Structure formats: structure tokens, C-alpha cells
Amino acid sequence: MKKAFTLIEMIFVIILIGLLSVGALNSIPDNTLTNNTKYVYNKILEKKANALSFMADMSNKEENQTVCVTFDNDWFKKDENNSKVKFNLSKRVTISSSIKTICFDYLGRPYKSNVNLKNFDNILHNSVDINVSYKKSYKTITIYPITGFVEIR
């Protein structure tokens, strides 16, 4: 009478479980690009909202009524240290843009780097695309001129 599995039967079961595990792991989607793109998008909206809130505080001087975003991984890591909500931007994700820094004024208008509220010489006149890339794919975040509307494309 047989009361136990043979060694060959056990090895076969272990190999079968291993193959099923590999198949299951490969079917899990990798959301790294989507999650990191949403994080960058939300950071841009957060900084724009911070700039909009300056209008409510009339004690701020005009030069302090702007908030800037720099599109590189180091800036996001430094900003993360000051945030209460923690999200680790993946080290394998790269962020690139034709304009390195965009600032928002108290009306939410986007500027190339420095804000000049006297003559608006640095206000954006063309949309800016920010590319968030991971492995061989990427997503684009667009900031539109004048209005500062932001969208993921």
C-alpha cells in the first residue's frame, strides 16, 4: 500500500508550481510609469494651487507670489522631503522637458523660469511638454500657455 508521494512526483509538483508562479508574475501589470506620471502631474497642480493661494494673503510681497517646478528627478526628491505625503519617485524613471523650470504666478499663469509681473516678458507663449519615461515607453504632461492648464496625454 502506498502512503506517500515519490521523489519524482514531488519534483514534478514543485516544477509545476514554479512555472505557474512565473506565468502569474508576468501577468501582473507594471504601473510604474502611470503612477510616477500622475505624481509629477499632481506636483505641478499642487505648485500651481500654492501660487493661486498667494492672492488670499495680501501680506506677501509681489516677488514672493510665485511657485516654481524644476523638471528633474533631484528637484522632485528634494520636494518630497518637505511633503507630508510620501511617494518615492522611481529611480528608473526620467523626467525631461524643453524648459527646465516653470513658475506660476498668483493667477496660475505659467512663466519660463522667473516671473515678471510688470511686463510679462517670460510668460509662456507655447505649450510645454514634460516627458516621463520608464524603460522604453513614456507619457507626456502638457502645460498650456497663458491659462496654465495641465493635462496628461
C-alpha positions in Angstrom: 0.0 0.0 0.0 1.3 3.4 -1.0 1.1 6.1 1.7 3.4 8.9 0.4 4.5 10.7 -2.7 7.6 9.6 -4.5 10.5 11.9 -5.0 9.8 12.2 -8.7 6.2 13.2 -8.0 7.3 15.8 -5.6 9.9 17.3 -8.0 7.2 17.4 -10.7 4.8 19.3 -8.4 7.5 21.8 -7.4 8.4 22.4 -11.1 4.7 22.8 -12.0 4.2 25.4 -9.1 7.3 27.3 -10.2 6.1 27.5 -13.8 2.6 28.7 -12.7 4.3 31.3 -10.5 6.4 32.7 -13.3 3.3 32.9 -15.5 1.4 34.7 -12.8 4.2 37.2 -12.1 4.4 38.1 -15.8 0.7 38.8 -15.9 0.9 41.5 -13.2 0.9 44.9 -14.9 3.8 47.3 -14.2 2.2 50.6 -13.2 5.5 52.4 -12.5 5.1 54.8 -15.5 1.5 55.6 -14.8 2.0 56.1 -11.1 5.1 58.3 -11.5 3.4 60.4 -14.3 0.4 61.0 -12.0 2.8 62.0 -9.2 4.5 64.6 -11.4 1.2 65.8 -12.7 -0.2 66.3 -9.2 3.0 68.0 -8.1 2.6 70.6 -10.9 -1.1 71.1 -9.9 0.0 71.4 -6.2 2.5 74.1 -7.0 0.0 76.0 -9.2 -2.5 75.8 -6.4 0.1 77.1 -4.0 0.7 80.1 -6.3 -3.0 80.7 -6.6 -3.3 80.9 -2.8 -1.0 83.8 -2.6 -3.8 86.1 -3.7 -5.6 85.4 -0.5 -2.6 86.5 1.6 -2.1 90.2 0.8 0.9 90.5 3.1 3.1 88.7 0.6 5.3 90.9 -1.5 5.0 90.6 -5.3 8.3 88.8 -5.7 7.2 86.1 -3.2 3.9 85.4 -5.0 5.3 82.7 -7.3 5.9 79.0 -7.1 8.3 77.1 -9.4 8.7 73.5 -10.6 12.0 72.2 -11.9 11.7 69.2 -14.1 14.5 66.8 -13.0 14.5 63.9 -10.6 16.6 65.7 -8.0 14.1 68.5 -7.6 11.2 66.1 -7.0 13.2 64.2 -4.4 14.1 67.4 -2.5 10.4 68.5 -2.7 9.4 65.1 -1.4 11.4 65.6 1.8 9.3 68.7 2.5 6.0 66.9 1.8 3.7 65.3 4.4 2.5 62.8 1.7 5.3 60.4 0.9 5.8 59.0 -2.6 9.2 57.7 -3.9 9.7 58.7 -7.5 11.2 55.6 -9.1 15.0 55.8 -9.7 14.4 54.2 -13.2 12.0 57.0 -14.3 13.5 60.0 -16.1 11.8 63.4 -16.4 12.7 65.7 -19.2 11.3 69.0 -20.6 12.3 71.6 -23.1 12.0 74.2 -20.3 13.8 73.2 -17.2 11.9 75.4 -14.7 8.3 76.7 -14.9 6.9 79.1 -12.4 3.3 80.0 -11.7 2.1 83.5 -10.6 -0.8 84.2 -8.2 -3.3 83.9 -11.2 -2.0 80.5 -12.2 -0.2 81.7 -15.4 2.9 79.8 -16.4 6.3 81.5 -16.9 9.6 80.4 -18.2 11.7 80.4 -15.0 11.4 83.9 -13.5 8.1 85.7 -13.1 7.9 89.3 -14.1 4.5 90.8 -13.3 5.4 94.2 -14.7 5.9 93.4 -18.4 5.1 89.6 -18.6 8.2 89.0 -20.8 8.7 85.4 -19.5 5.1 84.3 -19.8 4.7 81.1 -21.7 3.5 81.6 -25.3 3.8 77.9 -26.4 2.8 74.7 -24.7 5.5 72.8 -22.8 5.7 69.0 -22.9 7.1 67.2 -19.9 8.1 63.6 -20.8 8.1 61.0 -18.0 9.9 57.9 -19.4 10.3 54.4 -18.0 12.1 51.6 -19.8 11.2 52.2 -23.5 7.8 53.9 -23.0 6.8 57.4 -21.9 3.9 59.6 -21.0 3.6 63.3 -21.7 2.3 66.1 -19.5 1.4 69.3 -21.3 1.3 72.8 -19.7 -0.6 75.2 -21.9 0.3 78.8 -22.3 -1.4 81.8 -20.7 -4.0 79.7 -18.8 -1.6 77.2 -17.3 -4.0 74.3 -17.9 -2.2 71.0 -17.3 -3.1 67.6 -18.8 -1.7 64.1 -19.2 -1.6 63.0 -22.9 
